[in-house]
Amino acid sequence: MYFIDKWGEKPNKKRRSVAAIEIKGKAEPEGKIRIMKLPKQKVVSVSFDPNKVSSDLVYHGLESWLESGAYKQTARSRELYNDNPWTSAEAYANCEVQVPIKRK
């Protein structure tokens, strides 16, 4: 999942996002489905289980780390799962948040 709106711009339930899947091989857009290629980026990442740690805590922690450190955010954050988090408890329990960064 790739967030379009920045953290804090809108309430969580109103933030816009894009769901994405990895495609191996050639793919063509169809209907409302678009093909995007994410550029190679340096990221800071945190893996966690949302059943045990609040995602709000993770995002606030990343935001604080960026504000106090030598890096700044260069693009919207994204969540990665190794399967469908809505149908797989194991996938949901292994969330990875990535924030693209560069040196200040």
ABEGO torsion letter per residue (X at the ends): XBBABBBGABBAAABBBBBBBBBBEBBBBBEABBBBBBBBBBBBBBBBBAAABBAAAAAAAAAAAAAABABBBABBBBBBBABBAAABAAAAABBBBBBBBBBX
